[in-house]
Amino acid sequence: MNLTRLLGVTCAGTALTLSLFVPVFVRAQDAPPSGAQMMEDLVRLTMVPLAEEPLTFEGHLACELSSSGRATVGELRWDHEGTTVLWSDAIDRRGLYTVHLTSDQPLATINLEHGEGNFMTPDMMTLAGYWHKEGDRPSDLSLKLDKKADLDTLLGKACTRYVGKRGKSRVAVWMADPSDAGMSQDALDDVRRAWITWMHHRPGDGVMRHVLLPEGLPLKVEWGAPLEDGSLPMGMTTLTLNPAAAFELDAPALWMHVPGRDINQVAREMKEQQEKAAGKED
């Protein structure tokens, strides 16, 4: 396929010159690239890496997630501050994960098997209820001790149940005493921040979006509108917990699609970069 024709199809209506794209297709071999290869290169131009540097995670937990009687095994990983969090609701689904980089960056979904993924846009984050416009943020949800509930034992630790509600939905969290956490205060703080990040970014029912965790180590949560028998339809129970399980994700090698970022946008960016470079030379 002729490159000019390919760009003409992809960038129809633009007046940008072909010279902007030529360096991308320079190859050592004499054989010209195929049309499929050129199209792949054009698509890659519209993508960005997940992050500029590898992401290092310190802690890890495996968990059982339940939804209306169906159960899967998932996992969470978090960095040394508990703010960058990587999670999967089903680790058998060919490397499908969600990534929370920072509080002011949209969520990303990645496919480790294919080495690529998608960023949400700010509008998507707002529409999903993860972000809010100024003045529209719901109040925080404080949980109260459930004095009627017996102590539960999770990972060999006695856990107390705390509950809260918003509208028709309920949330219940089981907390182990800080003195029984078996880790440093810094490590406990990291686990708590990772839990909060995960809870605040659950899809669907938003009852957990603004939950404030009581003091202690969270090990189990259930949430949603109560079923006929009074139980809550969704839940997450910690199966294993290791605050020192180092793992590095090669984020620069994970290429991300960004909604709205097409070849025309890339061409404009490249033109602006060339103009800035030419200005500095002058």
C-alpha positions as CSV (number, residue, x, y, z in Angstrom):
1,M,0.0,0.0,0.0
2,N,1.3,3.5,-0.9
3,L,2.2,5.4,2.2
4,T,0.7,8.7,0.9
5,R,-2.5,6.9,0.2
6,L,-2.5,5.3,3.7
7,L,-2.0,8.7,5.4
8,G,-4.5,10.2,3.1
9,V,-7.1,7.7,4.4
10,T,-6.1,8.1,8.0
11,C,-5.5,11.8,8.1
12,A,-8.2,12.9,5.6
13,G,-8.9,16.6,5.8
14,T,-5.5,17.6,7.3
15,A,-3.0,19.8,5.6
16,L,0.0,18.4,7.4
17,T,2.9,17.3,5.3
18,L,4.0,13.7,4.9
19,S,7.5,14.6,6.1
20,L,6.2,14.6,9.7
21,F,5.7,10.8,9.5
22,V,8.6,9.6,7.4
23,P,11.1,9.1,10.2
24,V,8.8,6.6,11.8
25,F,9.1,4.2,8.9
26,V,12.8,4.3,8.2
27,R,14.1,0.7,8.5
28,A,17.5,-0.9,8.2
29,Q,16.4,-3.5,5.8
30,D,15.9,-2.7,2.1
31,A,12.5,-4.2,1.8
32,P,9.7,-1.6,2.2
33,P,7.3,-2.1,5.1
34,S,4.0,-3.8,4.3
35,G,0.7,-1.9,4.5
36,A,-0.2,-3.8,7.6
37,Q,3.1,-2.8,9.2
38,M,2.6,0.8,8.3
39,M,-0.9,0.8,9.7
40,E,0.4,-0.7,12.9
41,D,3.1,2.0,13.2
42,L,0.4,4.7,12.7
43,V,-1.8,3.2,15.4
44,R,1.2,3.0,17.7
45,L,1.8,6.7,17.2
46,T,-1.5,7.5,18.8
47,M,-0.6,5.5,21.9
48,V,1.3,6.4,25.0
49,P,3.2,4.3,27.6
50,L,1.5,3.5,30.9
51,A,4.2,5.4,32.7
52,E,7.7,6.8,31.8
53,E,9.4,4.6,34.4
54,P,8.8,1.0,35.7
55,L,6.3,0.8,38.5
56,T,7.6,-0.9,41.7
57,F,5.1,-2.5,44.0
58,E,5.9,-3.5,47.6
59,G,2.8,-5.2,49.0
60,H,0.5,-7.9,47.8
61,L,-2.7,-9.6,48.8
62,A,-4.8,-12.4,47.2
63,C,-8.5,-12.3,47.8
64,E,-11.7,-14.1,47.0
65,L,-14.4,-11.9,45.4
66,S,-18.0,-12.8,45.3
67,S,-20.9,-11.4,43.4
68,S,-24.4,-12.8,43.7
69,G,-23.1,-16.3,44.5
70,R,-20.2,-16.3,41.9
71,A,-16.7,-16.3,43.2
72,T,-13.3,-15.5,41.7
73,V,-9.8,-15.1,43.0
74,G,-8.2,-11.7,42.6
75,E,-5.2,-9.8,43.8
76,L,-4.0,-6.3,44.8
77,R,-0.5,-4.9,44.6
78,W,0.6,-1.5,46.0
79,D,3.7,0.7,46.1
80,H,5.5,1.8,49.3
81,E,2.9,4.7,49.8
82,G,-0.2,2.6,48.9
83,T,-1.2,5.2,46.3
84,T,-0.2,3.4,43.1
85,V,-2.3,0.2,43.1
86,L,-2.7,-2.6,40.6
87,W,-5.5,-5.1,40.9
88,S,-7.4,-7.9,39.2
89,D,-10.8,-9.3,40.1
90,A,-10.0,-12.6,38.4
91,I,-6.3,-13.5,38.0
92,D,-7.2,-16.3,35.5
93,R,-8.5,-13.8,32.9
94,R,-5.3,-13.6,30.8
95,G,-3.6,-10.7,32.6
96,L,-6.5,-8.2,32.8
97,Y,-5.7,-5.6,35.4
98,T,-6.8,-2.1,36.5
99,V,-4.1,0.5,37.5
100,H,-4.5,3.5,39.7
101,L,-1.4,5.7,39.2
102,T,-2.2,8.8,41.2
103,S,-5.3,10.5,42.5
104,D,-5.3,13.1,39.6
105,Q,-4.8,10.6,36.8
106,P,-7.6,8.5,35.2
107,L,-7.7,4.8,35.8
108,A,-6.1,2.5,33.2
109,T,-7.0,-1.0,32.3
110,I,-4.2,-3.2,30.9
111,N,-3.9,-6.6,29.2
112,L,-0.5,-7.9,30.3
113,E,-0.8,-10.7,27.7
114,H,-1.0,-8.3,24.8
115,G,1.2,-5.6,26.4
116,E,-1.3,-2.8,25.9
117,G,-4.4,-1.2,27.5
118,N,-6.7,1.8,27.7
119,F,-6.8,5.0,29.8
120,M,-10.1,6.4,30.9
121,T,-10.7,10.1,30.2
122,P,-11.5,12.7,32.9
123,D,-15.1,12.8,31.6
124,M,-15.3,9.0,31.9
125,M,-14.0,9.2,35.5
126,T,-16.7,11.7,36.3
127,L,-19.5,9.8,34.5
128,A,-18.5,6.6,36.4
129,G,-18.6,8.5,39.7
130,Y,-14.9,8.1,40.5
131,W,-14.4,11.9,40.1
132,H,-16.7,14.7,40.9
133,K,-17.1,18.3,39.8
134,E,-16.3,20.9,42.3
135,G,-19.0,21.1,44.9
136,D,-20.7,17.9,43.8
137,R,-18.6,15.5,45.9
138,P,-20.8,13.4,48.3
139,S,-19.9,13.5,52.0
140,D,-17.6,10.8,53.5
141,L,-19.3,7.7,54.9
142,S,-18.2,6.9,58.4
143,L,-18.8,3.3,59.7
144,K,-20.1,2.3,63.1
145,L,-19.2,-0.7,65.2
146,D,-21.8,-3.5,64.8
147,K,-22.3,-4.3,68.4
148,K,-24.6,-7.3,67.6
149,A,-22.0,-9.1,65.4
150,D,-19.7,-11.7,66.9
151,L,-16.0,-11.5,66.3
152,D,-14.8,-13.2,63.1
153,T,-11.4,-14.8,62.6
154,L,-9.5,-13.9,59.3
155,L,-5.9,-14.9,58.7
156,G,-5.8,-16.0,62.3
157,K,-6.7,-12.5,63.5
158,A,-9.8,-11.6,65.5
159,C,-11.9,-9.1,63.4
160,T,-14.6,-6.6,64.4
161,R,-17.4,-5.8,62.0
162,Y,-18.2,-2.1,61.2
163,V,-21.2,-1.1,59.1
164,G,-22.6,1.9,57.2
165,K,-25.3,2.7,54.7
166,R,-26.1,5.2,52.0
167,G,-29.6,5.1,50.4
168,K,-30.6,1.5,49.9
169,S,-27.1,0.2,49.9
170,R,-25.1,-1.1,52.8
171,V,-21.4,-1.8,53.5
172,A,-19.7,-3.9,56.1
173,V,-16.0,-4.0,56.9
174,W,-14.1,-6.5,59.1
175,M,-11.1,-4.9,60.9
176,A,-8.3,-6.5,62.9
177,D,-6.8,-4.6,65.8
178,P,-3.7,-2.6,64.9
179,S,-1.7,-4.4,67.6
180,D,-2.5,-7.7,65.9
181,A,-1.6,-6.6,62.3
182,G,1.8,-8.2,62.5
183,M,3.5,-5.4,60.5
184,S,5.0,-1.9,61.1
185,Q,2.8,1.1,61.3
186,D,4.1,2.4,57.9
187,A,3.3,-1.0,56.3
188,L,-0.2,-0.9,57.9
189,D,-0.8,2.6,56.6
190,D,0.2,1.4,53.1
191,V,-2.2,-1.5,53.2
192,R,-5.0,0.8,54.4
193,R,-4.4,3.3,51.6
194,A,-4.4,0.5,49.0
195,W,-7.7,-0.8,50.4
196,I,-9.2,2.7,50.3
197,T,-8.1,3.2,46.7
198,W,-9.5,-0.2,45.7
199,M,-12.8,0.5,47.5
200,H,-13.2,4.0,46.1
201,H,-12.9,2.7,42.5
202,R,-15.3,-0.2,42.5
203,P,-17.7,-0.2,39.5
204,G,-21.4,-0.2,39.9
205,D,-22.9,0.4,43.4
206,G,-21.1,3.5,44.7
207,V,-21.7,2.9,48.4
208,M,-18.0,2.3,49.0
209,R,-16.8,5.4,47.0
210,H,-16.4,7.6,50.1
211,V,-16.0,5.1,53.0
212,L,-13.7,6.1,55.8
213,L,-12.0,3.0,57.3
214,P,-12.1,2.6,61.1
215,E,-8.8,2.1,62.9
216,G,-7.0,-1.2,62.2
217,L,-6.2,-3.7,59.4
218,P,-9.1,-4.3,56.9
219,L,-9.4,-7.9,55.9
220,K,-13.0,-8.3,54.5
221,V,-15.7,-6.2,53.0
222,E,-19.3,-6.8,51.8
223,W,-21.5,-4.2,50.1
224,G,-24.6,-3.5,47.9
225,A,-28.3,-3.5,48.4
226,P,-29.4,-6.3,50.8
227,L,-30.9,-9.5,49.3
228,E,-34.1,-11.0,50.6
229,D,-32.2,-12.9,53.3
230,G,-30.5,-9.7,54.5
231,S,-27.0,-10.6,53.1
232,L,-25.1,-8.3,50.9
233,P,-24.5,-9.4,47.3
234,M,-20.9,-8.5,46.8
235,G,-17.8,-9.2,48.9
236,M,-14.1,-9.4,49.1
237,T,-12.2,-11.5,51.6
238,T,-8.4,-11.5,52.1
239,L,-6.8,-14.9,51.5
240,T,-3.1,-14.0,51.9
241,L,-1.4,-10.8,52.8
242,N,2.3,-9.9,52.4
243,P,3.3,-6.3,52.9
244,A,6.8,-7.0,51.5
245,A,6.3,-8.7,48.2
246,A,8.4,-6.8,45.7
247,F,7.1,-6.7,42.1
248,E,8.1,-4.5,39.1
249,L,5.8,-3.7,36.2
250,D,7.5,-2.6,33.0
251,A,5.2,0.3,32.5
252,P,7.1,1.9,29.6
253,A,6.6,-1.3,27.5
254,L,2.8,-1.2,28.0
255,W,1.2,0.9,25.3
256,M,-2.1,2.6,26.1
257,H,-4.9,3.8,23.9
258,V,-6.2,7.3,24.9
259,P,-9.8,8.0,23.7
260,G,-9.8,11.0,21.4
261,R,-6.1,10.8,20.6
262,D,-6.1,10.1,16.9
263,I,-3.4,10.4,14.1
264,N,-4.5,14.0,13.5
265,Q,-3.8,15.0,17.1
266,V,-0.4,13.3,16.9
267,A,0.4,15.2,13.8
268,R,-0.4,18.5,15.4
269,E,1.8,17.6,18.4
270,M,4.7,16.7,16.1
271,K,4.3,19.9,14.2
272,E,4.3,21.9,17.4
273,Q,7.4,20.1,18.6
274,Q,9.1,20.9,15.3
275,E,8.1,24.5,15.4
276,K,9.4,24.8,19.0
277,A,12.7,23.2,18.1
278,A,13.1,25.5,15.1
279,G,12.4,28.5,17.3
280,K,15.1,27.5,19.7
281,E,17.6,27.1,16.9
282,D,16.7,30.6,15.7
